[in-house]
C-alpha cells in the first residue's frame, strides 16, 4: 500500500479498512498537543516530540498504528510504503512453538484441513498440537492483510523485533526482507514445508524464516487442484 505523505496514508487506510484514522501528537513535555477523543474508535498513529505523521515519514521514523475498538485496544501494526508488520488481533499466530508445530505437522501429515487434523487427533499430539490452529488462523490472515494490499507474508521469531523494526523504518522493501532471510536465517518457502525438518535445538530453533505466498489458498479459491 504505497503512499507519499501522511494524508495519503491515512486516507488509504480509511478506504481499505473502513475505519477512522487519527494522528495523535505528543509534545516534548510528554503532554498531548493533539489527543484522540475519549469515544474514539478506529486507527490511531501516535507521534512524539511535537512531530506530525508527515514529519515522521520525512525523517524515516518508525510508524506504528494502534486499533481501538469499542471494547478497547486490540492490536497494532508497523508500516512503511512497502511492507507492514501486522500484530492486529485478526493476525494472531500464537507463539513461536506453535509455528514449529505447524511445520512438524505438515511434514508428518501433509497439508490438510483443520477438520482432518482433528479427525486424526493431531490437536492432541504434543509435537504438533498447535499446528492446526496456526493453519486455521492463517486462512483468516490472508483475508485481513489483503485489505492493506499485502499478498505475501514472512513469519519469523519475534526475538528479532528490534532489528526488523529498524528495517521497516529504513523503508526496506519486501524483497529486502527476503534477501535478509536467505542470508541470516534458515529460509524456507511454505510450499516446501512437507520436506522441511524444523530444527529442534537452539539457536537454529529460533532462526527459521518462512515465506508464505498463500498459493494453496489461491488454488482453492480458483478451483485449481
BAVOVO-600709 format. One record per residue (C-alpha): z, x, y; residue in one letter. Coordinates in Angstrom, 1 decimal. Example, Ala and Ser with C-alpha at 12.3 -4.5 7.8 and 13.67 -1.06 7.14 Angstrom:
BEGIN
[site [7.8; 12.3; -4.5]; 'A']
[site [7.1; 13.7; -1.1]; 'S']
//
This chain:
BEGIN
[site [0.0; 0.0; 0.0]; 'X']
[site [-1.3; 2.3; 2.8]; 'X']
[site [0.0; 1.9; 6.3]; 'X']
[site [-0.3; 3.9; 9.6]; 'X']
[site [2.7; 2.7; 11.6]; 'X']
[site [5.9; 0.7; 11.3]; 'X']
[site [4.4; -2.6; 12.5]; 'X']
[site [1.7; -2.4; 9.9]; 'X']
[site [4.1; -1.5; 7.1]; 'X']
[site [6.4; -4.4; 8.0]; 'X']
[site [3.5; -6.8; 8.3]; 'X']
[site [2.1; -5.8; 4.9]; 'X']
[site [5.5; -6.1; 3.2]; 'X']
[site [5.9; -9.5; 4.6]; 'X']
[site [2.5; -10.7; 3.5]; 'X']
[site [2.9; -9.3; -0.1]; 'X']
[site [6.4; -10.3; -0.7]; 'X']
[site [6.8; -13.5; 1.4]; 'X']
[site [10.0; -12.1; 2.8]; 'X']
[site [11.1; -11.5; 6.4]; 'X']
[site [11.1; -7.7; 7.2]; 'X']
[site [13.5; -6.2; 9.7]; 'X']
[site [14.3; -2.8; 11.2]; 'X']
[site [18.0; -2.4; 12.0]; 'X']
[site [18.7; 0.7; 14.2]; 'X']
[site [21.9; 2.6; 14.3]; 'X']
[site [22.8; 4.7; 17.3]; 'X']
[site [24.1; 8.3; 17.3]; 'X']
[site [27.6; 6.9; 17.7]; 'X']
[site [27.2; 5.1; 14.3]; 'X']
[site [27.1; 1.7; 16.0]; 'X']
[site [24.1; -0.6; 15.6]; 'X']
[site [21.8; -0.9; 18.5]; 'X']
[site [19.9; -3.5; 16.6]; 'X']
[site [21.6; -5.2; 13.7]; 'X']
[site [20.5; -7.8; 11.2]; 'X']
[site [21.8; -11.4; 11.8]; 'X']
[site [24.7; -12.5; 9.5]; 'X']
[site [22.5; -15.0; 7.8]; 'X']
[site [19.6; -12.7; 7.3]; 'X']
[site [17.6; -13.0; 4.1]; 'X']
[site [14.7; -10.5; 3.5]; 'X']
[site [13.9; -6.8; 3.5]; 'X']
[site [15.7; -4.5; 5.9]; 'X']
[site [15.0; -0.9; 6.7]; 'X']
[site [17.9; 0.8; 8.5]; 'X']
[site [17.1; 3.8; 10.7]; 'X']
[site [19.7; 6.1; 12.3]; 'X']
[site [20.1; 8.3; 15.4]; 'X']
[site [18.5; 5.6; 17.6]; 'X']
[site [15.2; 6.2; 15.9]; 'X']
[site [12.8; 3.4; 15.2]; 'X']
[site [10.7; 2.9; 12.0]; 'X']
[site [7.7; 4.2; 13.8]; 'X']
[site [9.6; 7.4; 14.7]; 'X']
[site [10.8; 7.7; 11.1]; 'X']
[site [7.2; 7.6; 9.9]; 'X']
[site [6.1; 10.2; 12.5]; 'X']
[site [8.9; 12.5; 11.6]; 'X']
[site [8.4; 12.0; 7.8]; 'X']
[site [11.9; 10.8; 7.4]; 'X']
[site [12.8; 9.1; 4.1]; 'X']
[site [12.2; 5.3; 4.4]; 'X']
[site [14.4; 3.0; 2.4]; 'X']
[site [14.3; -0.8; 2.3]; 'X']
[site [17.1; -3.0; 1.0]; 'X']
[site [16.5; -6.5; -0.2]; 'X']
[site [19.1; -9.1; 0.9]; 'X']
[site [19.1; -12.5; -0.9]; 'X']
[site [21.3; -15.5; -0.1]; 'X']
[site [23.6; -14.2; -2.9]; 'X']
[site [23.9; -10.7; -1.4]; 'X']
[site [22.2; -7.3; -1.5]; 'X']
[site [20.1; -6.9; -4.7]; 'X']
[site [18.2; -3.7; -4.8]; 'X']
[site [16.2; -1.2; -2.7]; 'X']
[site [13.1; 1.0; -2.7]; 'X']
[site [11.9; 4.2; -1.0]; 'X']
[site [8.3; 4.5; 0.0]; 'X']
[site [5.6; 6.4; 1.8]; 'X']
[site [1.9; 5.3; 2.3]; 'X']
[site [1.0; 6.3; -1.3]; 'X']
[site [4.0; 5.8; -3.6]; 'X']
[site [7.3; 4.0; -3.9]; 'X']
[site [10.4; 4.4; -5.9]; 'X']
[site [11.4; 0.9; -6.9]; 'X']
[site [15.0; 0.0; -7.6]; 'X']
[site [14.8; -3.7; -6.9]; 'X']
[site [16.8; -5.8; -9.3]; 'X']
[site [13.5; -7.1; -10.8]; 'X']
[site [12.6; -3.5; -11.7]; 'X']
[site [15.7; -2.6; -13.6]; 'X']
[site [15.1; -0.3; -16.6]; 'X']
[site [18.7; 0.2; -17.8]; 'X']
[site [20.0; 3.7; -18.4]; 'X']
[site [18.0; 6.8; -19.5]; 'X']
[site [19.3; 6.5; -23.1]; 'X']
[site [17.5; 3.1; -23.2]; 'X']
[site [14.2; 4.8; -22.2]; 'X']
[site [14.9; 7.3; -25.1]; 'X']
[site [15.5; 4.3; -27.4]; 'X']
[site [12.1; 2.8; -26.3]; 'X']
[site [10.3; 6.0; -27.2]; 'X']
[site [12.0; 6.2; -30.6]; 'X']
[site [11.4; 2.5; -31.2]; 'X']
[site [7.6; 2.8; -30.6]; 'X']
[site [7.4; 6.0; -32.7]; 'X']
[site [9.3; 4.3; -35.5]; 'X']
[site [7.8; 0.7; -35.5]; 'X']
[site [4.8; 0.8; -33.1]; 'X']
[site [4.3; -1.3; -30.0]; 'X']
[site [5.3; -4.9; -30.9]; 'X']
[site [6.6; -8.0; -29.1]; 'X']
[site [10.3; -8.4; -28.4]; 'X']
[site [10.4; -11.2; -30.9]; 'X']
[site [9.0; -9.0; -33.6]; 'X']
[site [11.6; -6.3; -32.9]; 'X']
[site [14.4; -8.9; -33.1]; 'X']
[site [13.0; -10.1; -36.5]; 'X']
[site [13.3; -6.6; -37.9]; 'X']
[site [16.8; -6.1; -36.4]; 'X']
[site [15.7; -3.3; -34.1]; 'X']
[site [18.0; -4.6; -31.4]; 'X']
[site [20.9; -3.8; -33.7]; 'X']
[site [19.9; -0.3; -34.7]; 'X']
[site [21.9; 2.5; -32.9]; 'X']
[site [19.0; 4.8; -32.2]; 'X']
[site [16.5; 2.2; -30.9]; 'X']
[site [18.6; -0.8; -29.9]; 'X']
[site [18.0; -0.6; -26.1]; 'X']
[site [14.2; 0.0; -26.5]; 'X']
[site [13.1; -3.7; -27.0]; 'X']
[site [14.9; -4.7; -23.8]; 'X']
[site [13.2; -1.9; -21.8]; 'X']
[site [9.8; -3.1; -23.0]; 'X']
[site [10.8; -6.7; -22.1]; 'X']
[site [11.7; -5.6; -18.6]; 'X']
[site [8.5; -3.5; -18.4]; 'X']
[site [6.4; -6.7; -18.8]; 'X']
[site [8.1; -8.2; -15.7]; 'X']
[site [8.0; -4.9; -13.8]; 'X']
[site [4.2; -4.8; -13.8]; 'X']
[site [4.0; -8.2; -12.1]; 'X']
[site [6.6; -7.2; -9.5]; 'X']
[site [5.1; -3.8; -8.5]; 'X']
[site [1.6; -5.3; -8.2]; 'X']
[site [2.8; -7.1; -5.1]; 'X']
[site [3.1; -3.7; -3.5]; 'X']
[site [-0.3; -2.5; -4.7]; 'X']
[site [1.2; -0.4; -7.5]; 'X']
[site [-0.9; -0.1; -10.7]; 'X']
[site [0.8; 2.8; -12.4]; 'X']
[site [4.4; 3.8; -13.0]; 'X']
[site [6.2; 7.1; -13.7]; 'X']
[site [9.5; 6.9; -15.5]; 'X']
[site [11.9; 9.9; -15.5]; 'X']
[site [15.7; 10.5; -15.4]; 'X']
[site [17.5; 9.8; -12.1]; 'X']
[site [19.1; 13.2; -12.3]; 'X']
[site [16.1; 14.2; -10.1]; 'X']
[site [16.9; 11.7; -7.4]; 'X']
[site [17.3; 14.1; -4.5]; 'X']
[site [14.2; 16.0; -5.4]; 'X']
[site [11.8; 13.1; -5.7]; 'X']
[site [13.2; 11.5; -2.5]; 'X']
[site [12.3; 14.7; -0.7]; 'X']
[site [8.8; 14.5; -2.2]; 'X']
[site [8.4; 10.9; -1.1]; 'X']
[site [9.5; 11.9; 2.5]; 'X']
[site [6.9; 14.6; 2.4]; 'X']
[site [4.2; 12.0; 1.7]; 'X']
[site [3.4; 13.1; -1.8]; 'X']
[site [0.7; 11.0; -3.4]; 'X']
[site [0.9; 9.6; -7.0]; 'X']
[site [-1.3; 12.4; -8.3]; 'X']
[site [1.1; 15.0; -6.7]; 'X']
[site [3.9; 13.5; -8.8]; 'X']
[site [1.8; 13.6; -11.9]; 'X']
[site [1.0; 17.2; -11.3]; 'X']
[site [4.7; 17.9; -10.8]; 'X']
[site [5.4; 16.1; -14.0]; 'X']
[site [2.9; 18.1; -16.0]; 'X']
[site [4.3; 21.3; -14.7]; 'X']
[site [8.0; 20.7; -14.6]; 'X']
[site [8.6; 18.1; -17.3]; 'X']
[site [7.8; 17.2; -20.9]; 'X']
[site [5.0; 14.9; -19.8]; 'X']
[site [3.6; 12.1; -22.0]; 'X']
[site [1.5; 9.0; -21.4]; 'X']
[site [2.8; 5.6; -22.6]; 'X']
[site [-0.3; 5.2; -24.8]; 'X']
[site [0.7; 8.3; -26.7]; 'X']
[site [4.3; 7.3; -27.4]; 'X']
[site [3.6; 6.4; -31.0]; 'X']
[site [3.1; 10.1; -31.7]; 'X']
[site [5.8; 11.4; -29.3]; 'X']
[site [9.0; 12.8; -30.7]; 'X']
[site [11.6; 12.3; -28.0]; 'X']
[site [13.8; 15.5; -27.7]; 'X']
[site [17.4; 15.0; -28.9]; 'X']
[site [19.1; 17.9; -27.2]; 'X']
[site [19.8; 18.9; -23.6]; 'X']
[site [18.2; 19.8; -21.3]; 'X']
[site [14.9; 18.6; -22.8]; 'X']
[site [16.5; 15.1; -23.4]; 'X']
[site [16.6; 14.6; -19.6]; 'X']
[site [13.4; 16.3; -18.8]; 'X']
[site [10.8; 13.8; -20.0]; 'X']
[site [8.4; 12.0; -17.7]; 'X']
[site [6.3; 9.0; -18.9]; 'X']
[site [3.1; 8.0; -17.2]; 'X']
[site [2.5; 4.2; -17.7]; 'X']
[site [-0.8; 2.7; -16.7]; 'X']
[site [0.1; -0.7; -18.4]; 'X']
[site [-3.1; -0.5; -20.4]; 'X']
[site [-1.7; -2.6; -23.3]; 'X']
[site [-0.7; -5.4; -20.9]; 'X']
[site [-4.0; -5.4; -19.2]; 'X']
[site [-5.7; -5.7; -22.6]; 'X']
[site [-3.5; -8.7; -23.4]; 'X']
[site [-4.4; -10.4; -20.1]; 'X']
[site [-8.2; -9.9; -20.6]; 'X']
[site [-8.1; -10.9; -24.2]; 'X']
[site [-9.3; -7.5; -25.4]; 'X']
[site [-7.6; -6.3; -28.6]; 'X']
//
